[in-house]
């Protein structure tokens, strides 16, 4: 099994390498691909040094599985070429709503691997991935009617330069120096920005529309969903406050028991000071954490929960590698 990683020097690309080091995939050769400016740089994999190769000239027939983590424009240009020879697992948004491309979170809809038509599998938005992994069993058992979601997303969701902007702005603000905005519409340090991606004509942002459409595609198209996405001054991990309205009344204990037994989920819900998970505690963890489980006191059929997960892992690198694991198990190990 030969594997290639497009965007290997970026945030998600490096996380894919870290996850692959911990997994037991049958990798014979590993190719690191990036733009010409990164060609020749060295990355390590299991104590071996591997040179970064030029994406623009790479022969994709060398690879059985290719991860794309270099953004929408790169996927648009190179995925059609790569998918002629290699299964593509794409982390960008470009193919997510293509009806012929399955959008997969293995713990939720691994059966959709049978729907591959273009030799492409799409990885959902990082906020969507952690959401559906929590909702999946609840939807199966109780049926979800409506979701009201507010996200609190870290700067790493926007890339490395926005992370550096948070660090630099924080430093400059504390030192009483001028603070400049380059990657965000307003200052991110000591602030919260209710704006991720571009605005649409109805006042929602593309990030919010992505979460709605992707959740409907993965779980059920009949679920009514409204979302507000907020960028906060955190480096890694996204948090979500979610109000779940079911078709009938459910108890907190029932919900808690189901989530305790949901793959990829860990419930940390002690009703005391610090008895919950915050973004900094989720960083570097594979689990999606659920806290603050409680009844909605305005709606007998609704529950409130707090979800936190490492967006670079659960929402991107880990999910992508788990898709590859499931694919290999389904189509190579039979």
Residue pairs with C-beta under 8 A, 6 or more apart in sequence:
1 25
1 26
1 27
1 28
1 64
1 65
1 328
1 332
2 27
2 28
2 29
2 30
2 31
2 62
2 63
2 64
2 65
3 20
3 25
3 27
3 29
3 30
3 31
3 63
3 64
3 65
3 66
3 67
3 324
4 30
4 31
4 32
4 33
4 58
4 60
4 62
4 63
4 65
4 66
4 67
4 82
4 86
5 13
5 16
5 17
5 30
5 31
5 32
5 33
5 66
5 67
5 69
6 13
6 33
6 34
6 55
6 66
6 67
6 68
6 69
6 70
6 74
6 78
6 82
7 13
7 33
7 34
7 68
7 69
7 70
7 71
7 74
7 91
8 14
8 16
8 17
8 32
8 33
8 34
8 43
8 52
8 69
9 32
9 34
9 38
9 41
9 43
9 52
10 34
10 69
10 70
10 159
10 160
11 156
11 159
11 160
11 163
11 312
12 69
12 91
12 312
12 316
12 317
12 320
13 32
13 34
13 67
13 69
13 70
14 43
15 312
15 313
15 316
15 317
15 318
16 67
16 69
16 316
16 317
16 320
16 321
17 32
17 43
17 45
18 317
19 313
19 317
19 318
19 321
20 27
20 30
20 45
20 321
21 45
21 46
23 321
23 325
25 321
25 324
25 325
25 328
26 328
29 62
30 45
30 50
31 50
31 53
31 58
31 62
31 63
32 43
32 50
32 51
32 52
32 53
33 52
33 53
33 54
33 55
33 58
34 41
34 52
34 53
34 54
34 55
34 70
35 54
35 55
35 56
35 70
36 54
36 56
38 52
39 51
39 52
39 53
39 54
40 51
40 52
41 51
41 52
42 49
42 50
42 51
42 52
43 49
43 50
43 52
44 50
55 70
55 74
55 78
60 66
60 81
60 82
60 84
60 85
60 86
61 85
61 86
63 82
63 85
63 86
64 86
64 87
65 86
65 87
65 89
65 324
65 327
65 328
66 82
66 86
66 87
66 88
66 89
67 89
67 91
67 320
67 324
68 74
68 75
68 78
68 79
68 82
68 88
68 89
68 90
68 91
68 92
69 91
69 92
69 316
69 317
69 320
70 92
71 92
72 92
72 93
72 94
74 92
75 90
75 92
75 94
75 95
76 94
79 88
79 90
79 94
79 95
79 120
82 88
83 118
83 119
83 120
84 119
86 119
87 116
87 119
87 120
87 121
87 327
88 119
88 120
88 121
89 121
89 123
89 320
89 323
89 324
90 120
90 121
90 122
90 123
91 123
91 316
91 320
93 125
93 210
95 101
95 118
95 120
95 122
96 103
96 122
96 124
96 125
96 210
96 213
96 214
96 217
97 103
97 213
97 214
97 217
98 118
98 120
98 122
100 115
100 117
100 118
101 117
101 118
101 120
101 121
101 122
102 109
102 112
102 113
102 115
102 116
102 121
102 122
103 109
103 112
103 122
103 123
103 124
103 214
103 217
103 218
104 110
104 112
104 113
104 121
104 122
104 123
104 124
104 218
104 323
104 326
105 124
105 129
105 132
105 133
105 136
105 218
105 319
106 319
106 322
106 323
106 325
106 326
107 133
107 136
107 262
107 263
107 264
107 322
108 132
108 133
108 136
108 218
108 219
109 218
110 326
110 330
113 121
113 326
113 327
113 330
113 331
121 323
121 327
123 129
123 316
123 319
123 320
123 323
124 132
124 214
124 218
124 315
124 319
125 207
125 210
125 211
125 214
125 315
126 153
126 157
126 238
126 311
126 312
126 314
126 315
126 316
127 151
127 153
127 157
127 207
127 211
127 229
127 238
127 240
127 311
127 315
128 210
128 211
128 214
128 215
128 218
128 315
129 309
129 314
129 315
129 316
129 319
130 238
130 240
130 288
130 307
130 308
130 309
130 311
130 314
130 315
131 149
131 211
131 215
131 240
131 242
131 307
132 215
132 218
132 219
133 262
133 263
133 264
133 265
133 288
133 314
134 242
134 259
134 262
134 265
134 288
134 290
134 305
134 307
135 144
135 147
135 215
135 219
135 244
136 219
136 262
137 258
137 259
137 261
137 262
138 144
138 244
138 246
138 255
138 258
138 259
139 219
139 220
139 223
141 258
142 246
142 247
142 248
142 250
143 246
143 247
143 248
144 219
144 220
144 223
144 244
144 245
144 246
144 247
145 223
145 224
145 245
145 246
145 247
145 301
146 223
146 224
146 225
146 244
146 245
147 215
147 223
147 224
147 225
147 226
147 242
147 243
147 244
147 245
148 226
148 242
148 243
148 245
149 211
149 225
149 226
149 227
149 228
149 240
149 241
149 242
149 243
150 227
150 228
150 229
150 230
150 240
150 241
151 196
151 211
151 227
151 228
151 229
151 230
151 238
151 239
151 240
152 192
152 230
152 232
152 234
152 238
152 239
152 240
152 241
152 279
153 196
153 229
153 230
153 231
153 232
153 238
153 239
153 311
154 231
154 232
154 234
154 235
154 236
154 237
154 238
154 279
154 311
155 162
155 163
155 165
155 166
155 188
155 231
155 233
155 234
155 235
156 162
156 163
156 235
156 236
156 311
156 312
157 196
157 231
157 238
157 311
157 315
158 183
158 184
158 196
158 231
159 183
161 182
161 183
162 183
162 184
162 188
163 235
165 181
165 182
165 183
165 184
165 188
166 188
166 189
166 233
166 235
167 235
169 179
169 180
169 181
169 187
169 188
169 189
170 189
170 190
170 233
172 178
172 179
172 189
173 179
173 187
173 189
173 190
179 187
179 189
181 187
181 188
184 193
184 231
185 193
185 195
186 193
188 231
188 233
189 233
190 233
191 233
192 230
192 231
192 232
192 233
193 230
193 231
193 232
194 228
194 229
194 230
195 205
195 229
195 231
196 205
196 207
196 208
196 229
196 230
196 231
197 205
197 206
197 207
197 210
197 229
198 205
198 206
199 205
199 206
200 206
200 209
204 227
205 229
207 229
208 227
208 228
208 229
211 225
211 227
211 229
212 225
212 226
212 227
215 223
215 225
216 222
216 223
216 225
234 279
234 280
235 283
236 279
236 283
236 310
236 311
236 312
237 279
237 280
237 282
237 283
237 308
237 309
237 310
237 311
238 279
238 308
238 309
238 311
238 315
239 278
239 279
239 306
239 307
239 308
240 306
240 307
240 308
241 304
241 305
241 306
242 304
242 305
242 306
242 307
243 296
243 302
243 303
243 304
244 302
244 303
244 304
244 305
245 296
245 299
245 301
245 302
246 301
246 302
246 303
247 301
248 301
249 300
249 301
250 301
250 303
252 293
252 294
252 295
252 303
255 293
255 303
255 305
256 267
256 269
256 293
259 265
259 267
259 290
259 293
260 267
264 286
264 287
264 288
264 314
265 287
265 288
265 289
265 290
266 287
266 288
266 289
266 290
267 289
267 290
267 291
267 293
268 275
268 276
268 277
268 289
268 290
268 291
269 275
269 276
269 290
269 291
269 292
269 293
270 276
275 291
276 291
276 292
276 306
277 289
277 291
277 306
277 308
278 308
279 308
281 289
281 308
282 289
282 308
282 309
282 310
283 310
284 310
284 313
285 309
285 310
285 313
286 310
286 313
286 314
286 318
287 309
287 314
288 307
288 308
288 309
288 314
289 307
289 308
289 309
290 305
290 306
290 307
291 305
291 306
291 308
292 304
292 305
292 306
293 303
293 304
293 305
294 303
294 304
295 302
295 303
295 304
296 302
296 303
296 304
309 315
310 318
